[in-house]
Amino acid sequence: MGFDIPEPFVWDETFKVFYNELDEEHKGLFQGVFNVAKAPSDQGALECLAKLVDAHFKHEEEMFKAKSYPDAESHKKAHDDFMATLKTIACPVANDKIHFAKNWLVNHIKGTDFLYKGKL
């Protein structure tokens, strides 16, 4: 079961994890995916998204470590798998890859990140 992909593809309150820095980073990830979807031939947009994703994942994983979050290992694996896929994407970005990124982000936040609410 997956969560609905919002259209337009923007962060809203239903994605709140209640850690201000992480919520702000999630907003940036939504914007990054949106920018790639808007201009699939823009290499700069794709590179910016990859940098945003990498920085966010590292920050989240540091928070896991600091709080000895019990699900850190499997959560990091999900991050690693997404980054591995993201690195294979080239411009122009195909519609199925854009859909993959949108779907992954929505379902990762609501299905995986929500599990750490109140634990970090």
Number of C-alpha atoms within 10 A of each C-alpha: 5 11 13 10 15 12 6 7 15 17 18 12 8 8 16 19 19 13 12 10 13 17 18 13 19 24 16 18 24 19 17 22 25 20 18 23 22 12 16 20 15 16 15 13 20 25 16 16 22 18 14 17 22 14 13 20 20 13 15 20 18 13 15 20 14 10 12 12 15 12 12 18 13 11 19 16 11 16 19 14 10 16 15 11 12 18 11 8 13 15 14 13 17 14 11 9 17 18 14 14 21 22 16 18 19 21 19 17 18 17 14 16 16 15 13 15 12 9 11 13
